[in-house]
Amino acid sequence: MKKRSSNDLINDLINEGRVKLHKFQPSGRELWTVIGNYGDHLILINDDYCSCRGFYFSLMRQKSSSCYHLKAYKIAKQSKKYSSIEISDYDYETFFKLLTKSIKKQIELD
């Protein structure tokens, strides 16, 4: 089977609505996630960071400081092609616990 290009993967993430902006109300706090093949990835927009393993290993190999999730976020935001979800501030802690659980599960896939 032919390996899919980074551009194909990015387009799939955007077209399938897997780039998400979580808006917490009433604080206005925002968190971005991208739903990858094995779970959710946290995007830290001010630091150009993604919680996926690809981002980590690219950084360690000094190949690049990006991944296709981060690129998909940037394109989706610029083109306004992302899902926006409003969540109560009351649910922030639960949301973050579930997100970190998903990230931890992906790390343990080794």
FIFILO-196262 format. One record per residue (C-alpha): y, z, x negated; residue in three letters. Coordinates in steps of 0.1 Angstrom, whole numbers, plus 5000, padded with zeros to 4 digits. Example, Ala and Ser with C-alpha at 12.3 -4.5 7.8 and 13.67 -1.06 7.14 Angstrom:
2
<pt><Y>4955</Y><Z>5078</Z><X>4877</X><res>ALA</res></pt>
<pt><Y>4989</Y><Z>5071</Z><X>4863</X><res>SER</res></pt>
This chain:
110
<pt><Y>5000</Y><Z>5000</Z><X>5000</X><res>MET</res></pt>
<pt><Y>5034</Y><Z>4990</Z><X>4987</X><res>LYS</res></pt>
<pt><Y>5058</Y><Z>5019</Z><X>4979</X><res>LYS</res></pt>
<pt><Y>5088</Y><Z>5019</Z><X>5002</X><res>ARG</res></pt>
<pt><Y>5123</Y><Z>5015</Z><X>4986</X><res>SER</res></pt>
<pt><Y>5148</Y><Z>5042</Z><X>4986</X><res>SER</res></pt>
<pt><Y>5171</Y><Z>5021</Z><X>5009</X><res>ASN</res></pt>
<pt><Y>5142</Y><Z>5018</Z><X>5035</X><res>ASP</res></pt>
<pt><Y>5137</Y><Z>5055</Z><X>5034</X><res>LEU</res></pt>
<pt><Y>5174</Y><Z>5062</Z><X>5038</X><res>ILE</res></pt>
<pt><Y>5177</Y><Z>5038</Z><X>5067</X><res>ASN</res></pt>
<pt><Y>5147</Y><Z>5054</Z><X>5084</X><res>ASP</res></pt>
<pt><Y>5162</Y><Z>5088</Z><X>5082</X><res>LEU</res></pt>
<pt><Y>5195</Y><Z>5076</Z><X>5097</X><res>ILE</res></pt>
<pt><Y>5180</Y><Z>5054</Z><X>5124</X><res>ASN</res></pt>
<pt><Y>5155</Y><Z>5080</Z><X>5135</X><res>GLU</res></pt>
<pt><Y>5182</Y><Z>5107</Z><X>5139</X><res>GLY</res></pt>
<pt><Y>5168</Y><Z>5129</Z><X>5112</X><res>ARG</res></pt>
<pt><Y>5202</Y><Z>5137</Z><X>5096</X><res>VAL</res></pt>
<pt><Y>5215</Y><Z>5167</Z><X>5115</X><res>LYS</res></pt>
<pt><Y>5248</Y><Z>5186</Z><X>5117</X><res>LEU</res></pt>
<pt><Y>5242</Y><Z>5222</Z><X>5131</X><res>HIS</res></pt>
<pt><Y>5275</Y><Z>5236</Z><X>5144</X><res>LYS</res></pt>
<pt><Y>5276</Y><Z>5273</Z><X>5151</X><res>PHE</res></pt>
<pt><Y>5299</Y><Z>5285</Z><X>5178</X><res>GLN</res></pt>
<pt><Y>5323</Y><Z>5301</Z><X>5181</X><res>PRO</res></pt>
<pt><Y>5327</Y><Z>5305</Z><X>5143</X><res>SER</res></pt>
<pt><Y>5327</Y><Z>5267</Z><X>5136</X><res>GLY</res></pt>
<pt><Y>5303</Y><Z>5272</Z><X>5107</X><res>ARG</res></pt>
<pt><Y>5284</Y><Z>5240</Z><X>5098</X><res>GLU</res></pt>
<pt><Y>5251</Y><Z>5234</Z><X>5081</X><res>LEU</res></pt>
<pt><Y>5236</Y><Z>5200</Z><X>5074</X><res>TRP</res></pt>
<pt><Y>5199</Y><Z>5193</Z><X>5073</X><res>THR</res></pt>
<pt><Y>5177</Y><Z>5162</Z><X>5068</X><res>VAL</res></pt>
<pt><Y>5142</Y><Z>5162</Z><X>5083</X><res>ILE</res></pt>
<pt><Y>5119</Y><Z>5149</Z><X>5056</X><res>GLY</res></pt>
<pt><Y>5082</Y><Z>5141</Z><X>5057</X><res>ASN</res></pt>
<pt><Y>5071</Y><Z>5177</Z><X>5051</X><res>TYR</res></pt>
<pt><Y>5099</Y><Z>5197</Z><X>5067</X><res>GLY</res></pt>
<pt><Y>5136</Y><Z>5203</Z><X>5068</X><res>ASP</res></pt>
<pt><Y>5159</Y><Z>5200</Z><X>5037</X><res>HIS</res></pt>
<pt><Y>5191</Y><Z>5219</Z><X>5034</X><res>LEU</res></pt>
<pt><Y>5221</Y><Z>5199</Z><X>5022</X><res>ILE</res></pt>
<pt><Y>5249</Y><Z>5217</Z><X>5006</X><res>LEU</res></pt>
<pt><Y>5278</Y><Z>5193</Z><X>5009</X><res>ILE</res></pt>
<pt><Y>5302</Y><Z>5210</Z><X>4985</X><res>ASN</res></pt>
<pt><Y>5277</Y><Z>5211</Z><X>4957</X><res>ASP</res></pt>
<pt><Y>5259</Y><Z>5177</Z><X>4963</X><res>ASP</res></pt>
<pt><Y>5227</Y><Z>5196</Z><X>4966</X><res>TYR</res></pt>
<pt><Y>5194</Y><Z>5190</Z><X>4985</X><res>CYS</res></pt>
<pt><Y>5166</Y><Z>5215</Z><X>4987</X><res>SER</res></pt>
<pt><Y>5139</Y><Z>5188</Z><X>4983</X><res>CYS</res></pt>
<pt><Y>5116</Y><Z>5187</Z><X>4954</X><res>ARG</res></pt>
<pt><Y>5127</Y><Z>5152</Z><X>4944</X><res>GLY</res></pt>
<pt><Y>5163</Y><Z>5164</Z><X>4939</X><res>PHE</res></pt>
<pt><Y>5150</Y><Z>5193</Z><X>4917</X><res>TYR</res></pt>
<pt><Y>5128</Y><Z>5171</Z><X>4896</X><res>PHE</res></pt>
<pt><Y>5155</Y><Z>5144</Z><X>4891</X><res>SER</res></pt>
<pt><Y>5179</Y><Z>5171</Z><X>4880</X><res>LEU</res></pt>
<pt><Y>5153</Y><Z>5186</Z><X>4856</X><res>MET</res></pt>
<pt><Y>5145</Y><Z>5151</Z><X>4841</X><res>ARG</res></pt>
<pt><Y>5183</Y><Z>5144</Z><X>4840</X><res>GLN</res></pt>
<pt><Y>5175</Y><Z>5111</Z><X>4857</X><res>LYS</res></pt>
<pt><Y>5200</Y><Z>5116</Z><X>4885</X><res>SER</res></pt>
<pt><Y>5216</Y><Z>5143</Z><X>4905</X><res>SER</res></pt>
<pt><Y>5207</Y><Z>5129</Z><X>4939</X><res>SER</res></pt>
<pt><Y>5178</Y><Z>5121</Z><X>4962</X><res>CYS</res></pt>
<pt><Y>5174</Y><Z>5098</Z><X>4992</X><res>TYR</res></pt>
<pt><Y>5180</Y><Z>5127</Z><X>5016</X><res>HIS</res></pt>
<pt><Y>5214</Y><Z>5134</Z><X>5001</X><res>LEU</res></pt>
<pt><Y>5223</Y><Z>5097</Z><X>5001</X><res>LYS</res></pt>
<pt><Y>5212</Y><Z>5095</Z><X>5038</X><res>ALA</res></pt>
<pt><Y>5235</Y><Z>5124</Z><X>5046</X><res>TYR</res></pt>
<pt><Y>5265</Y><Z>5107</Z><X>5029</X><res>LYS</res></pt>
<pt><Y>5259</Y><Z>5074</Z><X>5047</X><res>ILE</res></pt>
<pt><Y>5252</Y><Z>5090</Z><X>5081</X><res>ALA</res></pt>
<pt><Y>5283</Y><Z>5111</Z><X>5079</X><res>LYS</res></pt>
<pt><Y>5305</Y><Z>5082</Z><X>5068</X><res>GLN</res></pt>
<pt><Y>5291</Y><Z>5060</Z><X>5096</X><res>SER</res></pt>
<pt><Y>5290</Y><Z>5088</Z><X>5121</X><res>LYS</res></pt>
<pt><Y>5252</Y><Z>5082</Z><X>5127</X><res>LYS</res></pt>
<pt><Y>5239</Y><Z>5117</Z><X>5128</X><res>TYR</res></pt>
<pt><Y>5227</Y><Z>5142</Z><X>5154</X><res>SER</res></pt>
<pt><Y>5251</Y><Z>5171</Z><X>5161</X><res>SER</res></pt>
<pt><Y>5236</Y><Z>5203</Z><X>5175</X><res>ILE</res></pt>
<pt><Y>5256</Y><Z>5232</Z><X>5188</X><res>GLU</res></pt>
<pt><Y>5241</Y><Z>5266</Z><X>5182</X><res>ILE</res></pt>
<pt><Y>5254</Y><Z>5301</Z><X>5190</X><res>SER</res></pt>
<pt><Y>5265</Y><Z>5323</Z><X>5161</X><res>ASP</res></pt>
<pt><Y>5241</Y><Z>5348</Z><X>5175</X><res>TYR</res></pt>
<pt><Y>5212</Y><Z>5325</Z><X>5165</X><res>ASP</res></pt>
<pt><Y>5224</Y><Z>5318</Z><X>5129</X><res>TYR</res></pt>
<pt><Y>5202</Y><Z>5344</Z><X>5112</X><res>GLU</res></pt>
<pt><Y>5171</Y><Z>5332</Z><X>5131</X><res>THR</res></pt>
<pt><Y>5179</Y><Z>5295</Z><X>5123</X><res>PHE</res></pt>
<pt><Y>5184</Y><Z>5302</Z><X>5086</X><res>PHE</res></pt>
<pt><Y>5151</Y><Z>5322</Z><X>5085</X><res>LYS</res></pt>
<pt><Y>5132</Y><Z>5293</Z><X>5100</X><res>LEU</res></pt>
<pt><Y>5149</Y><Z>5268</Z><X>5077</X><res>LEU</res></pt>
<pt><Y>5141</Y><Z>5289</Z><X>5046</X><res>THR</res></pt>
<pt><Y>5105</Y><Z>5293</Z><X>5058</X><res>LYS</res></pt>
<pt><Y>5102</Y><Z>5255</Z><X>5061</X><res>SER</res></pt>
<pt><Y>5117</Y><Z>5250</Z><X>5026</X><res>ILE</res></pt>
<pt><Y>5093</Y><Z>5277</Z><X>5011</X><res>LYS</res></pt>
<pt><Y>5063</Y><Z>5260</Z><X>5028</X><res>LYS</res></pt>
<pt><Y>5073</Y><Z>5227</Z><X>5011</X><res>GLN</res></pt>
<pt><Y>5075</Y><Z>5244</Z><X>4977</X><res>ILE</res></pt>
<pt><Y>5040</Y><Z>5258</Z><X>4981</X><res>GLU</res></pt>
<pt><Y>5026</Y><Z>5223</Z><X>4986</X><res>LEU</res></pt>
<pt><Y>5018</Y><Z>5220</Z><X>4949</X><res>ASP</res></pt>
